[in-house]
Amino acid sequence: MKDYYHYLWSTTWPNLIVLFLIFLVVFTRLGWKFFNTWCNKRNFLGFLFWIIKACFWTGLLGVYFDIFLLSQPDWFYKPGVINGSVQGMAYDSGTSSYLLDIRSGSEREQFYIDYRIYGRLKVDDQVELMYLPVRREVIRCELISGSKAEE
């Protein structure tokens, strides 16, 4: 699990920090406006206007958060783990990514890997993969048996 969340953090930290800063600025500003409007002036109309602003900003921040969840959905899923044999490997020049086909039992699944894993593996190697369940990116690859495991 630690590898899973470390990988997610390493790929999404700019998005999370910007989202956190936006939330911080908006809620600090709304809190300050609330304090000035309600506690100092006791202005009911100003407080009503503050409620409208708070609803607007909450909705807007909800949209930002929803966009983050659509682009990074793996934060709310458990990591996938699969044991199987390598059936094929390929480089997709259209997406500039390496693909790995794994057969586990009767199922055949495809995952995205980096160039280091691609260089280590051979067809028919037995591997255990930890991967992002939505984006299908491999986080950890352990070679159980095969050409490099025997060396």
N, CA and C of each residue as an Amber inpcrd file, in Angstrom:
protein
   453
   0.8270000  -1.2010000   0.0000000   0.0000000   0.0000000   0.0000000
   0.8680000   1.2600000   0.0000000   1.9710000   1.2010000   0.7030000
   2.8380000   2.3660000   0.7760000   3.3580000   2.7320000  -0.6200000
   3.7550000   1.7160000  -1.4020000   4.2200000   1.9660000  -2.7650000
   3.1240000   2.5970000  -3.6140000   1.9160000   2.1380000  -3.4110000
   0.7720000   2.6120000  -4.1880000   0.5390000   4.1060000  -3.9550000
   0.4350000   4.5080000  -2.7010000   0.1590000   5.9140000  -2.4150000
   1.3720000   6.8030000  -2.6650000   2.5730000   6.2510000  -2.5250000
   3.7720000   7.0110000  -2.8660000   3.7840000   7.3060000  -4.3700000
   3.4320000   6.3220000  -5.1660000   3.3830000   6.5190000  -6.6200000
   2.3060000   7.5390000  -6.9930000   1.1240000   7.4120000  -6.3890000
   0.0610000   8.3790000  -6.6700000   0.4870000   9.7910000  -6.3010000
   1.1060000   9.9430000  -5.1390000   1.5650000  11.2650000  -4.7110000
   2.6040000  11.8070000  -5.6800000   3.5360000  10.9590000  -6.1190000
   4.6010000  11.4260000  -7.0060000   4.0610000  11.8570000  -8.3740000
   2.9330000  11.3040000  -8.8040000   2.3880000  11.6840000 -10.1010000
   1.3660000  12.8080000 -10.0130000   0.8070000  13.0630000  -8.8320000
  -0.2680000  14.0560000  -8.7440000   0.0160000  15.1940000  -7.7790000
   1.2140000  15.2950000  -7.2150000   1.4540000  16.3200000  -6.2010000
   1.2290000  17.7450000  -6.7120000   1.5730000  18.0910000  -7.9590000
   1.2790000  19.4730000  -8.3760000  -0.2280000  19.7770000  -8.3560000
  -1.0210000  18.8200000  -8.8280000  -2.4800000  19.0170000  -8.8260000
  -3.0120000  19.1510000  -7.4120000  -2.5480000  18.3120000  -6.5090000
  -3.0420000  18.3470000  -5.1340000  -2.6480000  19.6240000  -4.4160000
  -1.4270000  20.0910000  -4.6280000  -0.9820000  21.3070000  -3.9540000
  -1.7580000  22.5270000  -4.4600000  -1.9570000  22.6200000  -5.7700000
  -2.7210000  23.7490000  -6.3200000  -4.1590000  23.6900000  -5.8190000
  -4.7450000  22.5000000  -5.8090000  -6.1200000  22.3580000  -5.3170000
  -6.2100000  22.7530000  -3.8430000  -5.2440000  22.3310000  -3.0320000
  -5.2260000  22.6960000  -1.6250000  -5.0650000  24.2090000  -1.4390000
  -4.2010000  24.8350000  -2.2280000  -4.0060000  26.2830000  -2.1190000
  -5.2700000  27.0530000  -2.5080000  -5.9560000  26.5970000  -3.5400000
  -7.2170000  27.2420000  -3.9300000  -8.2310000  27.1320000  -2.8020000
  -8.3740000  25.9230000  -2.2230000  -9.2960000  25.7330000  -1.1050000
  -8.9150000  26.6290000   0.0620000  -7.6240000  26.7020000   0.3750000
  -7.1470000  27.4970000   1.5010000  -7.4620000  28.9830000   1.3010000
  -7.1750000  29.5100000   0.1270000  -7.4160000  30.9260000  -0.1360000
  -8.9080000  31.2420000  -0.0770000  -9.7210000  30.4220000  -0.7140000
 -11.1600000  30.6960000  -0.7650000 -11.7780000  30.6030000   0.6320000
 -11.4510000  29.5540000   1.3800000 -12.0610000  29.4130000   2.7060000
 -11.5270000  30.4380000   3.6990000 -10.2680000  30.8470000   3.5700000
  -9.7430000  31.9060000   4.4330000 -10.4600000  33.2200000   4.1430000
 -10.6350000  33.5070000   2.8880000 -11.3240000  34.7450000   2.5030000
 -12.7900000  34.7200000   2.9490000 -13.4670000  33.5940000   2.7760000
 -14.8570000  33.4890000   3.2240000 -14.9610000  33.6110000   4.7440000
 -14.0070000  33.0230000   5.4580000 -14.0030000  33.1330000   6.9170000
 -13.8020000  34.5620000   7.3710000 -12.9010000  35.2750000   6.7050000
 -12.6510000  36.6740000   7.0560000 -13.8770000  37.5370000   6.7700000
 -14.5280000  37.2850000   5.6290000 -15.7450000  38.0310000   5.2990000
 -16.8540000  37.7360000   6.3100000 -16.9660000  36.4940000   6.7440000
 -17.9710000  36.1240000   7.7430000 -17.7180000  36.8660000   9.0510000
 -16.4530000  36.8590000   9.4650000 -16.0850000  37.5340000  10.7090000
 -16.4250000  39.0210000  10.6460000 -16.0670000  39.6680000   9.5290000
 -16.3470000  41.1060000   9.3930000 -17.8320000  41.4030000   9.2760000
 -18.5550000  40.5610000   8.5580000 -19.9720000  40.8300000   8.3040000
 -20.8260000  40.5360000   9.5240000 -20.6740000  39.3970000  10.1210000
 -21.5820000  38.9620000  11.1820000 -21.1260000  39.4180000  12.5680000
 -19.8550000  39.2250000  12.8530000 -19.3880000  39.4980000  14.2200000
 -19.1740000  40.9880000  14.4900000 -18.7050000  41.7460000  13.5300000
 -18.4120000  43.1520000  13.7760000 -19.6040000  44.0670000  13.4840000
 -20.2680000  43.8790000  12.3620000 -21.3010000  44.8190000  11.9410000
 -22.7130000  44.3340000  12.2520000 -22.8940000  43.0520000  12.4210000
 -24.2220000  42.4570000  12.6340000 -25.1940000  42.8770000  11.5310000
 -24.7120000  42.8150000  10.3100000 -25.4780000  43.2280000   9.1500000
 -26.1470000  41.9990000   8.5460000 -27.4660000  41.8840000   8.6700000
 -28.1850000  40.7060000   8.1930000 -28.1490000  40.6030000   6.6750000
 -28.3130000  41.7060000   5.9640000 -28.2880000  41.6880000   4.5070000
 -26.8930000  41.2990000   4.0010000 -25.8710000  41.8120000   4.6590000
 -24.4990000  41.4340000   4.3100000 -24.2480000  39.9580000   4.5620000
 -24.8510000  39.4410000   5.6590000 -24.6970000  38.0190000   5.9660000
 -25.4170000  37.1740000   4.9250000 -26.5670000  37.6090000   4.4530000
 -27.3030000  36.8970000   3.4100000 -26.4910000  36.8780000   2.1120000
 -25.8680000  38.0060000   1.7890000 -25.0080000  38.0720000   0.6110000
 -23.7990000  37.1440000   0.7740000 -23.2660000  37.0560000   2.0030000
 -22.1520000  36.1520000   2.2830000 -22.5700000  34.6960000   2.0600000
 -23.7780000  34.3230000   2.4490000 -24.2630000  32.9570000   2.2450000
 -24.3340000  32.6410000   0.7510000 -24.7880000  33.5910000  -0.0550000
 -24.8460000  33.3800000  -1.5050000 -23.4410000  33.1830000  -2.0660000
 -22.4900000  34.0180000  -1.6260000 -21.1060000  33.8720000  -2.0740000
 -20.5190000  32.5240000  -1.6440000 -20.8010000  32.1270000  -0.3960000
 -20.2770000  30.8570000   0.1060000 -20.8340000  29.6850000  -0.7040000
 -22.1050000  29.7360000  -1.0520000 -22.6940000  28.6680000  -1.8740000
 -22.0540000  28.6350000  -3.2620000 -21.8320000  29.8040000  -3.8510000
 -21.1990000  29.8770000  -5.1640000 -19.7960000  29.2780000  -5.1230000
 -18.9770000  29.7050000  -4.1420000 -17.6090000  29.2210000  -4.0580000
 -17.5450000  27.7370000  -3.7040000 -18.4630000  27.2700000  -2.8840000
 -18.5010000  25.8470000  -2.5670000 -18.8220000  25.0320000  -3.8140000
 -19.7560000  25.5190000  -4.6190000 -20.0680000  24.8400000  -5.8730000
 -18.8940000  24.8420000  -6.8350000 -18.2110000  25.9770000  -6.9550000
 -17.0620000  26.0700000  -7.8380000 -15.9260000  25.1550000  -7.3750000
 -15.6680000  25.1340000  -6.0620000 -14.6390000  24.2370000  -5.5400000
 -15.0350000  22.7740000  -5.7170000 -16.3240000  22.5020000  -5.6260000
 -16.8000000  21.1440000  -5.8890000 -16.5180000  20.7170000  -7.3190000
 -16.6680000  21.6550000  -8.2570000 -16.3580000  21.3550000  -9.6590000
 -14.8630000  21.0920000  -9.8210000 -14.0080000  21.9170000  -9.2030000
 -12.5660000  21.6850000  -9.2560000 -12.2100000  20.3170000  -8.6830000
 -12.8080000  19.9760000  -7.5550000 -12.5250000  18.6880000  -6.9220000
 -13.0170000  17.5390000  -7.8010000 -14.1550000  17.7170000  -8.4350000
 -14.6820000  16.6890000  -9.3340000 -13.7680000  16.4950000 -10.5390000
 -13.2440000  17.5880000 -11.0790000 -12.2960000  17.4860000 -12.1880000
 -11.0500000  16.7240000 -11.7430000 -10.5680000  16.9930000 -10.5330000
  -9.4150000  16.2560000 -10.0200000  -9.7390000  14.7680000  -9.9130000
 -10.9190000  14.4370000  -9.4080000 -11.2860000  13.0230000  -9.2700000
 -11.4380000  12.3360000 -10.6200000 -11.8970000  13.0700000 -11.6290000
 -12.0090000  12.4840000 -12.9610000 -10.6380000  12.2410000 -13.5910000
  -9.6720000  13.1100000 -13.3030000  -8.3450000  12.9400000 -13.8890000
  -7.4630000  12.0110000 -13.0630000  -7.7600000  11.8330000 -11.7950000
  -6.9590000  10.9710000 -10.9010000  -7.8670000  10.0470000 -10.0860000
  -8.5980000   9.1530000 -10.7040000  -9.5850000   8.3590000  -9.9620000
  -8.9730000   7.2790000  -9.0700000  -7.7100000   6.9540000  -9.2500000
  -7.1030000   5.8480000  -8.5030000  -6.9070000   6.1300000  -7.0200000
  -7.0590000   7.3890000  -6.5760000  -6.9020000   7.7160000  -5.1640000
  -7.9220000   6.9950000  -4.2920000  -9.0700000   6.6330000  -4.8410000
 -10.1350000   6.0570000  -4.0390000 -10.3520000   4.5700000  -4.3040000
  -9.3720000   3.9200000  -4.9120000  -9.4360000   2.4800000  -5.1590000
  -8.2390000   1.8040000  -4.5160000  -8.4120000   0.5570000  -4.1820000
  -7.2880000  -0.2330000  -3.6840000  -6.4200000  -0.6430000  -4.8660000
  -5.1210000  -0.8230000  -4.6290000  -4.2620000  -1.2230000  -5.7450000
  -4.6110000  -2.6310000  -6.2110000  -4.4510000  -2.8520000  -7.5020000
  -4.6690000  -4.1780000  -8.0570000  -3.3940000  -4.9940000  -7.9640000
  -3.5350000  -6.2700000  -7.7110000  -2.3960000  -7.1840000  -7.6690000
  -2.7440000  -8.3800000  -8.5400000  -1.7960000  -8.7710000  -9.3800000
  -2.0240000  -9.9020000 -10.2650000  -0.7590000 -10.7380000 -10.3660000
  -0.9230000 -12.0450000 -10.3500000   0.1600000 -12.9920000 -10.6050000
  -0.1180000 -13.6310000 -11.9500000   0.8920000 -13.7210000 -12.7770000
   0.6750000 -14.3450000 -14.0770000   1.9480000 -14.4180000 -14.8800000
   1.7880000 -14.8590000 -16.1100000   2.9470000 -14.9930000 -16.9980000
   2.8710000 -13.9390000 -18.0960000   4.0250000 -13.4830000 -18.5040000
   4.1200000 -12.4830000 -19.5600000   3.8060000 -13.1540000 -20.8870000
   2.8050000 -12.6430000 -21.5810000   2.4090000 -13.2020000 -22.8780000
   2.9230000 -12.3740000 -24.0470000   3.1670000 -11.1020000 -23.8000000
   3.6690000 -10.2570000 -24.8730000   4.0370000  -8.8800000 -24.3530000
   4.9340000  -8.2370000 -25.0720000   5.3580000  -6.8850000 -24.7310000
   5.4370000  -6.0940000 -26.0330000   5.0920000  -4.8130000 -25.9620000
   5.1150000  -3.9910000 -27.1700000   5.3430000  -2.5370000 -26.7870000
   5.8160000  -1.7770000 -27.7730000   5.9580000  -0.3330000 -27.6190000
   4.9270000   0.3210000 -28.5220000   4.0930000   1.1600000 -27.9430000
   3.0730000   1.8760000 -28.7000000   3.6120000   3.2680000 -29.0130000
   3.9770000   3.4940000 -30.2620000   4.5770000   4.7790000 -30.6340000
   3.5580000   5.9130000 -30.6280000   2.2820000   5.5930000 -30.7670000
   1.2440000   6.6220000 -30.7430000   1.1350000   7.2910000 -29.3870000
   1.2050000   6.5030000 -28.3250000   1.1140000   7.0450000 -26.9650000
   2.4630000   7.1040000 -26.2640000   3.5190000   6.6590000 -26.9310000
   4.8760000   6.6130000 -26.3670000   4.8910000   5.8520000 -25.0420000
   4.2750000   4.6910000 -25.0380000   4.2370000   3.8930000 -23.8130000
   4.5240000   2.4310000 -24.1320000   4.9910000   1.7230000 -23.1090000
   5.2760000   0.3010000 -23.2260000   4.0900000  -0.4760000 -22.6710000
   3.6870000  -1.5100000 -23.3850000   2.5420000  -2.3250000 -23.0010000
   2.9990000  -3.7250000 -22.6380000   2.3220000  -4.2970000 -21.6660000
   2.6470000  -5.6290000 -21.1840000   1.3580000  -6.4420000 -21.1210000
   1.3570000  -7.6110000 -21.7540000   0.2170000  -8.5270000 -21.6900000
   0.5180000  -9.6070000 -20.6700000  -0.3920000  -9.7960000 -19.7230000
  -0.2400000 -10.7970000 -18.6600000  -1.4090000 -11.7710000 -18.7380000
  -1.0950000 -13.0470000 -18.6380000  -2.1300000 -14.0700000 -18.5480000
  -2.1330000 -14.6100000 -17.1260000  -3.3050000 -14.4870000 -16.5000000
  -3.5110000 -15.0110000 -15.1540000  -4.7080000 -15.9490000 -15.2230000
  -4.4350000 -17.2470000 -15.1730000  -5.5140000 -18.2130000 -15.3540000
  -6.0050000 -18.1470000 -16.7870000  -7.2910000 -17.9210000 -16.9670000
  -7.8390000 -17.8250000 -18.3230000  -7.9660000 -16.3820000 -18.7860000
  -7.6710000 -15.4290000 -17.9180000  -7.7900000 -14.0140000 -18.2650000
  -6.4810000 -13.4700000 -18.8150000  -6.6180000 -12.5800000 -19.7840000
  -5.4520000 -11.9000000 -20.3400000  -5.6780000 -10.4050000 -20.1940000
  -4.7520000  -9.7220000 -19.5270000  -4.9050000  -8.2910000 -19.2570000
  -3.6890000  -7.5360000 -19.7580000  -3.9050000  -6.2530000 -20.0490000
  -2.8480000  -5.4060000 -20.5760000  -2.5640000  -4.2720000 -19.5930000
  -1.2640000  -3.9690000 -19.3980000  -0.8280000  -2.9410000 -18.4600000
   0.2070000  -2.0430000 -19.1180000   0.3440000  -0.8310000 -18.5750000
   1.3680000   0.1060000 -19.0170000   2.5580000  -0.0020000 -18.0670000
   3.7510000  -0.1070000 -18.6360000   4.9630000  -0.2440000 -17.8200000
   5.9750000   0.8030000 -18.2800000   7.0350000   0.9850000 -17.4770000
   8.0920000   1.9040000 -17.8890000   9.2000000   1.1210000 -18.6020000
  10.1530000   1.8510000 -19.1530000  11.1840000   1.2270000 -19.9870000
  12.1070000   0.2970000 -19.1970000  12.2900000   0.5560000 -17.8910000
  13.1620000  -0.3230000 -17.0950000  12.5540000  -1.7060000 -16.9190000
  11.2730000  -1.7540000 -16.6420000  10.5880000  -3.0410000 -16.5210000
  10.5580000  -3.7310000 -17.8780000  10.3200000  -2.9640000 -18.9200000
  10.2800000  -3.5080000 -20.2740000  11.6000000  -4.1930000 -20.6210000
  12.7030000  -3.5960000 -20.2340000  14.0220000  -4.1720000 -20.5250000
  14.3470000  -5.4020000 -19.6930000  13.7370000  -5.5410000 -18.5360000
  14.0270000  -6.6780000 -17.6430000  13.2600000  -7.9390000 -17.9970000
  12.0850000  -7.7840000 -18.5490000  11.1960000  -8.9290000 -18.7330000
  11.3620000  -9.6080000 -20.0810000  11.0280000 -10.8830000 -20.0900000
  10.9820000 -11.6950000 -21.3130000   9.6350000 -12.3960000 -21.3470000
   9.2400000 -12.8420000 -22.5230000   8.0000000 -13.5950000 -22.6710000
   8.1080000 -14.8890000 -21.8570000   7.0360000 -15.2810000 -21.2090000
   6.8900000 -16.4680000 -20.3550000   7.4940000 -16.3070000 -18.9600000
   7.9720000 -15.1090000 -18.5930000   8.3980000 -14.8650000 -17.2120000
   7.1650000 -14.8480000 -16.3140000   7.3020000 -15.3650000 -15.1030000
   6.2400000 -15.3120000 -14.1070000   6.4630000 -14.0540000 -13.2620000
   5.4390000 -13.2120000 -13.1720000   5.5740000 -11.9470000 -12.4630000
   4.4030000 -11.7330000 -11.5210000   4.6440000 -10.8630000 -10.5370000
   3.5800000 -10.3500000  -9.6830000   3.5900000  -8.8420000  -9.8360000
   2.4520000  -8.2840000 -10.2410000   2.3470000  -6.8520000 -10.5000000
   1.4170000  -6.1870000  -9.4960000   1.7900000  -4.9910000  -9.0510000
   0.8790000  -4.1070000  -8.3460000   0.6320000  -2.9480000  -9.3050000
  -0.6360000  -2.6100000  -9.5230000  -0.9630000  -1.6330000 -10.5490000
  -2.1060000  -0.7280000 -10.1080000  -2.2170000   0.4110000 -10.7990000
  -3.3370000   1.3220000 -10.5980000  -4.5510000   0.7130000 -11.2920000
  -5.6490000   0.5140000 -10.5770000  -6.7750000  -0.2150000 -11.1670000
  -7.4890000   0.5140000 -12.3080000  -7.4740000   1.8270000 -12.3440000
  -8.1780000   2.5490000 -13.4030000  -7.2480000   2.8380000 -14.5770000
  -6.0780000   3.3940000 -14.2950000  -5.1570000   3.7610000 -15.3740000
  -4.3170000   2.5930000 -15.8660000  -4.3110000   1.4940000 -15.1350000
  -3.6060000   0.2600000 -15.5150000  -2.0930000   0.4540000 -15.6260000
  -1.5150000   1.3570000 -14.8290000  -0.0720000   1.5590000 -14.7980000
   0.5290000   0.6760000 -13.7140000   1.6420000   0.0310000 -14.0270000
   2.3030000  -0.8550000 -13.0770000   3.1400000  -0.0180000 -12.1200000
   2.9360000  -0.2790000 -10.8220000   3.6860000   0.4090000  -9.7780000
   4.8960000  -0.4180000  -9.3630000   4.6450000  -1.7050000  -9.1710000
   5.7070000  -2.6010000  -8.7200000   5.6140000  -3.8910000  -9.5260000
   6.7550000  -4.3760000  -9.9590000   6.8210000  -5.6230000 -10.7120000
   7.8720000  -6.5110000 -10.0610000   7.4300000  -7.6640000  -9.5700000
   8.3600000  -8.6330000  -8.9880000   8.4390000  -9.8400000  -9.9040000
   9.6550000 -10.1970000 -10.2780000   9.8980000 -11.3430000 -11.1360000
   9.9280000 -12.5870000 -10.2560000   8.9690000 -13.4740000 -10.4370000
   8.8830000 -14.6920000  -9.6160000   9.7770000 -15.7700000 -10.1990000
   9.6500000 -16.0280000 -11.4580000  10.5350000 -16.9870000 -12.1300000
  10.6620000 -16.5910000 -13.5840000  11.8220000 -16.8650000 -14.1340000
  12.0520000 -16.5220000 -15.5360000  13.5230000 -16.3850000 -15.7890000
  13.8560000 -15.7620000 -16.8990000  15.2420000 -15.7000000 -17.3350000
  16.1270000 -14.8660000 -16.4110000  15.6590000 -13.7150000 -15.9250000
  16.4850000 -12.8610000 -15.0620000  16.4200000 -13.3140000 -13.5930000
  15.3450000 -13.9850000 -13.1960000  15.2190000 -14.4290000 -11.8070000
  16.1680000 -15.5770000 -11.5240000  16.5200000 -16.3650000 -12.5420000
  17.4020000 -17.5100000 -12.3420000  18.8580000 -17.1190000 -12.3080000
  19.2140000 -15.9250000 -12.8070000  20.6210000 -15.4950000 -12.8420000
  21.1280000 -15.1160000 -11.4730000
